[in-house]
């Protein structure tokens, strides 16, 4: 249970505090958070009461933004593409090119947050540059919801 709480806390911290930052700022945040969690920052010492096992901190490859915390067994960090179902990778016959959604890390992230927020009746606002697929992914998600 403690491992789940720690993993979910870190996941919430990452996306609650830094979910809207982009580019180089994400790398800087990732470096800072990793250094803080491992106690490597002299100017910001980690409180002795905070104990994270190496297994409970997101993997060292990529950044903390490239992983989600899966609540199965003891809990573990997985990459966003692991969340994409095989059937979502196939392009249906006869579909128009403009209606094709290519599954990526970003589409998996967006689908996760859409499903989580919608299933808990929490309002959600997606922001980002024009033409990045926000509306297309939202429509793709909404069309797949149960009709009831």
Residue frames as a rotation matrix with the C-alpha (Angstrom) as fourth column:
UNK 1
0.565 0.825 0.000 0.00
0.825 -0.565 0.000 0.00
0.000 0.000 -1.000 0.00
UNK 2
0.408 -0.495 -0.767 2.84
0.181 -0.780 0.600 2.40
-0.895 -0.383 -0.229 0.84
UNK 3
-0.649 -0.680 0.342 4.43
0.436 0.036 0.899 1.78
-0.623 0.733 0.273 -2.57
UNK 4
-0.093 0.712 0.696 1.16
0.969 -0.096 0.227 2.68
0.228 0.696 -0.681 -4.29
UNK 5
0.771 0.412 -0.485 0.78
0.557 -0.806 0.200 5.86
-0.309 -0.425 -0.851 -2.23
UNK 6
-0.001 -0.864 -0.504 4.34
0.127 -0.500 0.857 6.93
-0.992 -0.063 0.110 -3.01
UNK 7
-0.706 -0.257 0.660 4.00
0.634 0.185 0.751 6.16
-0.315 0.949 0.033 -6.71
UNK 8
0.185 0.873 0.451 0.64
0.944 -0.285 0.164 7.92
0.272 0.395 -0.877 -7.00
UNK 9
0.625 -0.051 -0.779 1.98
0.405 -0.832 0.379 10.88
-0.668 -0.552 -0.499 -5.03
UNK 10
-0.448 -0.876 -0.180 4.92
0.207 -0.297 0.932 11.26
-0.870 0.380 0.314 -7.43
UNK 11
-0.543 0.325 0.774 2.66
0.838 0.144 0.527 10.89
0.060 0.935 -0.350 -10.47
UNK 12
0.561 0.826 -0.061 0.29
0.825 -0.552 0.119 13.55
0.064 -0.117 -0.991 -9.07
UNK 13
0.324 -0.548 -0.771 3.19
0.291 -0.718 0.632 15.83
-0.900 -0.430 -0.074 -8.19
UNK 14
-0.694 -0.644 0.322 4.63
0.457 -0.047 0.888 15.61
-0.557 0.764 0.327 -11.69
UNK 15
-0.502 0.541 0.675 1.38
0.771 -0.073 0.632 16.25
0.391 0.838 -0.380 -13.53
UNK 16
0.555 0.731 -0.397 -0.16
0.832 -0.492 0.257 18.63
-0.007 -0.473 -0.881 -10.97
UNK 17
0.383 -0.499 -0.777 2.87
0.242 -0.758 0.606 20.90
-0.891 -0.420 -0.170 -10.70
UNK 18
-0.410 -0.782 -0.470 4.59
-0.336 -0.349 0.875 20.53
-0.848 0.516 -0.120 -14.04
UNK 19
-0.046 0.463 0.885 2.06
0.617 0.710 -0.339 19.10
-0.785 0.531 -0.319 -16.48
UNK 20
0.874 0.485 0.030 1.90
0.337 -0.561 -0.756 22.28
-0.350 0.671 -0.654 -18.53
UNK 21
0.269 -0.834 -0.481 5.62
-0.557 -0.542 0.629 22.91
-0.786 0.099 -0.611 -18.95
UNK 22
0.989 0.097 0.110 7.25
0.043 0.526 -0.850 21.93
-0.140 0.845 0.516 -22.23
UNK 23
0.720 -0.694 0.008 10.57
-0.079 -0.093 -0.992 21.30
0.689 0.714 -0.122 -23.92
UNK 24
-0.256 -0.965 -0.065 13.75
0.072 0.048 -0.996 22.10
0.964 -0.260 0.058 -22.05
UNK 25
-0.236 0.239 0.942 11.81
-0.889 -0.444 -0.110 23.02
0.392 -0.864 0.318 -18.91
UNK 26
0.834 0.543 -0.092 10.61
-0.481 0.800 0.359 19.41
0.269 -0.255 0.929 -18.64
UNK 27
0.375 -0.782 -0.498 14.19
0.376 0.619 -0.689 18.15
0.848 0.071 0.526 -18.69
UNK 28
-0.523 -0.573 0.631 15.19
-0.295 -0.573 -0.765 20.68
0.800 -0.586 0.131 -16.02
UNK 29
0.215 0.690 0.691 12.23
-0.951 -0.013 0.308 19.73
0.222 -0.723 0.654 -13.82
UNK 30
0.863 0.088 -0.498 13.02
-0.098 0.995 0.007 16.03
0.496 0.043 0.867 -14.31
UNK 31
-0.077 -0.980 -0.184 16.66
0.293 0.154 -0.944 16.55
0.953 -0.126 0.275 -13.30
UNK 32
-0.475 -0.054 0.878 15.67
-0.670 -0.625 -0.401 18.62
0.571 -0.779 0.261 -10.26
UNK 33
0.524 0.785 0.331 13.04
-0.825 0.369 0.429 16.11
0.214 -0.498 0.841 -9.09
UNK 34
0.701 -0.335 -0.629 15.37
0.194 0.939 -0.284 13.11
0.686 0.078 0.724 -9.50
UNK 35
-0.383 -0.912 0.143 18.16
0.142 -0.212 -0.967 14.91
0.913 -0.350 0.211 -7.64
UNK 36
-0.245 0.379 0.893 15.77
-0.870 -0.492 -0.030 15.96
0.428 -0.784 0.450 -4.88
UNK 37
0.754 0.655 -0.042 14.33
-0.586 0.700 0.407 12.46
0.296 -0.283 0.912 -4.44
UNK 38
0.585 -0.611 -0.533 17.78
0.457 0.791 -0.406 10.88
0.670 -0.006 0.742 -4.25
UNK 39
0.847 -0.210 -0.488 19.12
0.391 -0.374 0.841 13.55
-0.359 -0.903 -0.235 -1.86
UNK 40
0.072 -0.881 0.467 21.69
0.997 0.063 -0.035 14.86
0.002 0.468 0.884 -4.34
UNK 41
0.261 0.081 0.962 20.82
0.347 -0.938 -0.016 18.56
0.901 0.338 -0.273 -3.83
UNK 42
-0.550 -0.553 -0.626 22.88
0.786 -0.087 -0.612 20.18
0.284 -0.829 0.482 -1.07
UNK 43
-0.952 0.158 0.263 20.90
-0.192 -0.975 -0.109 23.45
0.239 -0.154 0.959 -1.26
UNK 44
0.046 0.991 0.123 17.58
-0.932 -0.001 0.361 21.55
0.358 -0.131 0.924 -0.92
UNK 45
-0.886 -0.457 0.075 18.27
-0.452 0.820 -0.350 18.60
0.098 -0.344 -0.934 1.38
UNK 46
-0.183 0.818 -0.546 15.70
-0.148 0.526 0.838 15.84
0.972 0.234 0.025 1.36
UNK 47
0.142 0.292 0.946 13.86
-0.970 -0.150 0.192 15.59
0.198 -0.945 0.262 4.69
UNK 48
-0.822 -0.548 0.154 14.86
-0.569 0.791 -0.226 12.44
0.002 -0.274 -0.962 6.56
UNK 49
-0.306 0.794 0.525 11.21
-0.298 0.444 -0.845 11.41
-0.904 -0.415 0.101 6.81
UNK 50
0.601 0.484 -0.636 10.92
-0.738 0.032 -0.674 11.14
-0.306 0.875 0.376 3.01
UNK 51
-0.436 -0.710 0.553 12.00
-0.400 0.703 0.587 7.71
-0.806 0.035 -0.591 1.89
UNK 52
0.663 0.544 -0.515 11.56
-0.706 0.226 -0.671 6.54
-0.248 0.808 0.534 -1.69
UNK 53
0.182 -0.593 0.784 12.97
0.169 0.805 0.569 3.23
-0.969 0.029 0.247 -2.80
UNK 54
-0.709 -0.520 -0.475 14.73
-0.388 -0.274 0.880 3.17
-0.588 0.809 -0.008 -6.16
UNK 55
-0.818 0.448 0.361 11.96
0.572 0.703 0.422 0.84
-0.065 0.552 -0.832 -7.40
UNK 56
0.114 0.952 -0.286 9.34
0.874 -0.232 -0.427 3.43
-0.472 -0.201 -0.858 -6.56
UNK 57
-0.003 -0.180 -0.984 10.99
-0.279 -0.944 0.174 6.28
-0.960 0.275 -0.047 -8.44
UNK 58
0.901 0.397 -0.174 10.34
-0.240 0.124 -0.963 6.38
-0.360 0.909 0.207 -12.19
UNK 59
0.589 -0.696 0.411 13.04
0.753 0.657 0.032 4.74
-0.293 0.291 0.911 -14.34
UNK 60
-0.005 -0.733 -0.680 16.22
0.236 -0.661 0.712 6.64
-0.972 -0.157 0.177 -15.22
UNK 61
-0.735 -0.222 0.641 15.72
0.658 -0.008 0.753 6.41
-0.162 0.975 0.152 -18.98
UNK 62
-0.156 0.655 0.739 13.78
0.618 -0.519 0.591 9.32
0.771 0.549 -0.324 -20.54
UNK 63
-0.777 -0.053 0.627 12.06
-0.346 -0.796 -0.496 11.83
0.525 -0.603 0.600 -18.24
UNK 64
-0.867 0.491 0.084 9.48
0.101 0.339 -0.935 11.54
-0.488 -0.803 -0.344 -15.49
UNK 65
-0.197 0.821 -0.536 6.89
-0.745 -0.481 -0.462 12.74
-0.637 0.308 0.707 -18.04
UNK 66
-0.383 -0.041 -0.923 7.38
-0.823 0.469 0.321 9.60
0.420 0.882 -0.214 -20.15
UNK 67
-0.856 0.019 -0.516 5.91
0.193 0.938 -0.287 7.28
0.479 -0.345 -0.807 -17.50
UNK 68
0.091 0.872 0.481 2.66
-0.715 -0.280 0.641 6.60
0.693 -0.402 0.598 -15.69
UNK 69
-0.769 -0.322 0.552 2.21
-0.634 0.495 -0.594 4.70
-0.082 -0.807 -0.585 -12.43
UNK 70
-0.192 0.683 -0.705 0.33
-0.419 0.593 0.688 1.44
0.887 0.428 0.172 -12.88
UNK 71
-0.213 0.232 0.949 -1.67
-0.974 0.025 -0.225 0.26
-0.076 -0.972 0.221 -9.88
UNK 72
0.720 0.340 -0.605 -1.16
-0.400 0.916 0.038 -3.48
0.567 0.214 0.796 -10.31
UNK 73
0.386 -0.544 -0.745 0.54
0.670 0.720 -0.179 -5.85
0.634 -0.430 0.643 -7.87
UNK 74
0.009 -0.463 -0.886 3.09
0.925 -0.333 0.184 -3.76
-0.381 -0.821 0.425 -5.93
UNK 75
0.884 0.300 -0.357 2.73
0.130 -0.893 -0.430 -0.93
-0.449 0.334 -0.829 -8.46
UNK 76
-0.141 -0.962 0.234 5.28
0.691 0.073 0.719 0.05
-0.709 0.263 0.655 -11.05
UNK 77
0.038 0.028 -0.999 6.16
-0.428 -0.903 -0.042 2.69
-0.903 0.429 -0.022 -13.64
UNK 78
0.017 0.020 1.000 5.33
0.778 0.627 -0.025 2.00
-0.628 0.778 -0.005 -17.28
UNK 79
-0.910 -0.344 -0.230 5.85
0.105 -0.729 0.677 3.99
-0.400 0.592 0.700 -20.46
UNK 80
-0.261 0.873 -0.413 2.80
-0.592 -0.483 -0.646 5.67
-0.763 0.076 0.642 -22.03
UNK 81
-0.322 0.173 -0.931 2.87
-0.898 0.255 0.359 3.57
0.300 0.951 0.074 -25.24
UNK 82
-0.989 -0.044 -0.144 2.31
0.006 0.945 -0.328 0.46
0.151 -0.325 -0.934 -23.06
UNK 83
-0.547 0.835 -0.068 -1.18
-0.106 -0.150 -0.983 1.80
-0.831 -0.530 0.170 -22.45
UNK 84
-0.238 0.443 -0.864 -2.13
-0.949 -0.294 0.110 1.67
-0.205 0.847 0.491 -26.15
UNK 85
0.239 0.428 0.871 -4.25
-0.217 0.898 -0.382 -1.37
-0.946 -0.098 0.308 -26.99
UNK 86
-0.692 -0.553 0.463 -3.24
0.249 0.420 0.873 -3.41
-0.678 0.719 -0.153 -30.04
UNK 87
-0.017 0.769 0.639 -6.62
0.972 0.163 -0.171 -2.84
-0.236 0.618 -0.750 -31.68
UNK 88
0.730 0.249 -0.636 -6.04
0.216 -0.968 -0.132 0.92
-0.648 -0.041 -0.761 -31.47
UNK 89
-0.275 -0.920 -0.280 -2.92
-0.174 -0.239 0.955 0.54
-0.946 0.311 -0.095 -33.63
UNK 90
-0.546 0.139 0.826 -4.85
0.752 0.517 0.410 -0.86
-0.370 0.845 -0.386 -36.61
UNK 91
-0.764 0.325 -0.557 -6.28
-0.459 -0.880 0.117 1.62
-0.452 0.345 0.822 -39.13
UNK 92
-0.047 0.836 0.547 -9.85
0.154 0.547 -0.823 0.60
-0.987 0.045 -0.155 -40.04
UNK 93
-0.676 -0.129 0.726 -10.59
0.710 0.153 0.688 -0.01
-0.200 0.980 -0.012 -43.72
UNK 94
0.002 0.720 0.694 -12.31
0.859 -0.356 0.367 2.81
0.511 0.596 -0.619 -45.55
UNK 95
0.466 0.144 -0.873 -11.44
0.710 -0.649 0.273 5.47
-0.527 -0.747 -0.405 -43.01
UNK 96
0.867 -0.153 0.474 -10.58
0.217 -0.741 -0.635 8.92
0.449 0.654 -0.609 -44.37
UNK 97
-0.066 -0.993 -0.095 -6.98
0.690 0.023 -0.723 10.02
0.721 -0.113 0.684 -43.94
UNK 98
-0.371 -0.060 0.927 -8.09
-0.339 -0.920 -0.195 13.11
0.865 -0.386 0.321 -42.00
UNK 99
0.603 0.694 0.394 -9.85
-0.653 0.145 0.744 10.85
0.459 -0.705 0.540 -39.48
UNK 100
0.474 -0.511 -0.717 -6.81
0.428 0.846 -0.319 8.67
0.770 -0.156 0.619 -38.73
UNK 101
0.771 -0.309 0.557 -5.31
-0.629 -0.507 0.590 9.07
0.100 -0.805 -0.585 -35.26
UNK 102
0.191 -0.803 -0.565 -1.74
-0.018 0.573 -0.820 7.83
0.981 0.167 0.095 -35.06
UNK 103
0.955 0.199 -0.222 -1.19
0.189 0.171 0.967 6.48
0.230 -0.965 0.126 -31.55
UNK 104
-0.006 -0.964 0.267 1.80
0.077 -0.267 -0.961 8.12
0.997 0.015 0.075 -29.83
UNK 105
-0.676 -0.292 -0.676 3.00
0.693 0.060 -0.719 8.85
0.250 -0.955 0.161 -26.30
UNK 106
-0.965 0.262 0.013 1.02
-0.256 -0.931 -0.260 12.08
-0.056 -0.255 0.965 -26.40
UNK 107
-0.228 0.935 -0.271 -2.24
-0.600 0.084 0.795 10.48
0.766 0.344 0.542 -27.57
UNK 108
-0.116 0.130 -0.985 -1.89
0.543 0.838 0.047 7.84
0.832 -0.529 -0.168 -24.83
UNK 109
-0.884 -0.254 -0.392 -1.33
0.467 -0.469 -0.749 10.58
0.006 -0.846 0.533 -22.21
UNK 110
-0.790 0.611 0.048 -4.26
-0.594 -0.783 0.187 12.62
0.152 0.120 0.981 -23.44
UNK 111
-0.071 0.780 -0.622 -6.56
-0.267 0.586 0.765 9.58
0.961 0.221 0.167 -23.57
UNK 112
-0.442 -0.163 -0.882 -5.54
0.713 0.533 -0.455 8.61
0.545 -0.830 -0.120 -20.02
UNK 113
-0.959 0.042 -0.279 -6.36
0.160 -0.734 -0.660 12.03
-0.233 -0.678 0.698 -18.60
UNK 114
-0.561 0.813 -0.154 -9.57
-0.689 -0.355 0.632 12.29
0.459 0.461 0.759 -20.63
UNK 115
-0.058 0.551 -0.833 -10.79
0.102 0.833 0.544 8.91
0.993 -0.053 -0.105 -19.40
UNK 116
-0.607 -0.245 -0.756 -9.76
0.741 0.170 -0.650 9.56
0.287 -0.955 0.079 -15.80
UNK 117
-0.966 0.214 -0.147 -11.39
-0.134 -0.897 -0.422 12.98
-0.222 -0.388 0.895 -15.60
UNK 118
-0.436 0.852 -0.289 -14.55
-0.679 -0.101 0.727 12.07
0.590 0.514 0.623 -17.53
UNK 119
-0.165 0.371 -0.914 -15.12
0.304 0.900 0.311 8.90
0.938 -0.227 -0.262 -15.48
UNK 120
-0.495 -0.040 -0.868 -14.93
0.869 -0.046 -0.494 10.98
-0.020 -0.998 0.058 -12.28
UNK 121
0.509 0.791 0.339 -17.05
0.819 -0.566 0.091 13.88
0.264 0.232 -0.936 -13.64
UNK 122
0.131 -0.573 -0.809 -14.16
0.518 -0.656 0.549 16.33
-0.845 -0.492 0.211 -13.33
UNK 123
0.967 0.203 -0.152 -14.02
-0.003 -0.591 -0.807 19.25
-0.253 0.781 -0.571 -15.80
UNK 124
0.119 -0.947 0.300 -10.94
0.669 0.299 0.680 19.24
-0.734 0.120 0.669 -18.00
UNK 125
0.888 0.050 -0.458 -9.31
-0.258 -0.770 -0.584 21.91
-0.382 0.636 -0.670 -20.15
UNK 126
0.327 -0.792 0.517 -6.69
0.813 0.514 0.274 20.88
-0.483 0.330 0.811 -22.70
UNK 127
0.795 -0.138 -0.591 -4.35
-0.269 -0.953 -0.139 23.63
-0.544 0.270 -0.794 -23.86
UNK 128
-0.089 -0.877 0.473 -1.70
0.490 0.374 0.787 23.75
-0.867 0.302 0.396 -26.54
UNK 129
-0.711 -0.279 -0.646 -0.80
-0.345 -0.662 0.666 25.16
-0.613 0.696 0.374 -29.93
UNK 130
0.377 0.852 -0.363 -3.30
-0.710 0.013 -0.704 25.11
-0.595 0.523 0.610 -32.78
UNK 131
0.528 -0.054 -0.847 -3.19
-0.762 0.410 -0.501 22.08
0.374 0.911 0.175 -35.05
UNK 132
-0.554 -0.806 0.209 -1.66
-0.812 0.468 -0.348 19.63
0.183 -0.363 -0.914 -32.57
UNK 133
-0.583 0.354 -0.731 -4.63
-0.054 0.881 0.470 17.25
0.811 0.314 -0.494 -32.52
UNK 134
-0.953 0.233 0.196 -6.41
-0.213 -0.050 -0.976 18.19
-0.217 -0.971 0.097 -29.29
UNK 135
-0.133 0.976 -0.175 -9.85
-0.903 -0.192 -0.384 18.35
-0.408 0.107 0.907 -30.92
UNK 136
0.032 0.104 -0.994 -9.27
-0.738 0.673 0.046 15.25
0.674 0.732 0.098 -33.05
UNK 137
-0.799 -0.376 -0.469 -8.21
0.017 0.765 -0.644 13.18
0.601 -0.522 -0.605 -30.05
UNK 138
-0.774 0.596 0.213 -11.13
-0.419 -0.231 -0.878 14.50
-0.474 -0.769 0.428 -27.98
UNK 139
0.088 0.838 -0.538 -13.57
-0.994 0.041 -0.099 13.60
-0.062 0.544 0.837 -30.75
UNK 140
-0.263 -0.292 -0.920 -11.96
-0.432 0.888 -0.158 10.15
0.863 0.355 -0.359 -31.15
UNK 141
-0.991 -0.125 -0.054 -12.37
0.002 0.379 -0.925 9.61
0.136 -0.917 -0.375 -27.40
UNK 142
-0.535 0.843 0.056 -15.98
-0.644 -0.364 -0.672 10.86
-0.546 -0.396 0.738 -27.29
UNK 143
0.031 0.535 -0.844 -17.11
-0.930 0.325 0.172 8.71
0.366 0.780 0.508 -30.25
UNK 144
-0.456 -0.319 -0.831 -15.84
-0.135 0.948 -0.290 5.61
0.879 -0.020 -0.476 -28.43
UNK 145
-0.849 0.207 0.485 -17.82
-0.510 -0.083 -0.856 6.31
-0.137 -0.975 0.176 -25.24
UNK 146
-0.721 0.673 0.162 -20.89
0.658 0.739 -0.142 4.16
-0.215 0.004 -0.977 -24.51
UNK 147
-0.691 0.483 0.538 -24.01
0.196 -0.591 0.782 5.66
0.696 0.646 0.314 -26.10
UNK 148
0.082 0.800 -0.595 -26.05
0.869 0.235 0.435 5.49
0.487 -0.553 -0.676 -22.88
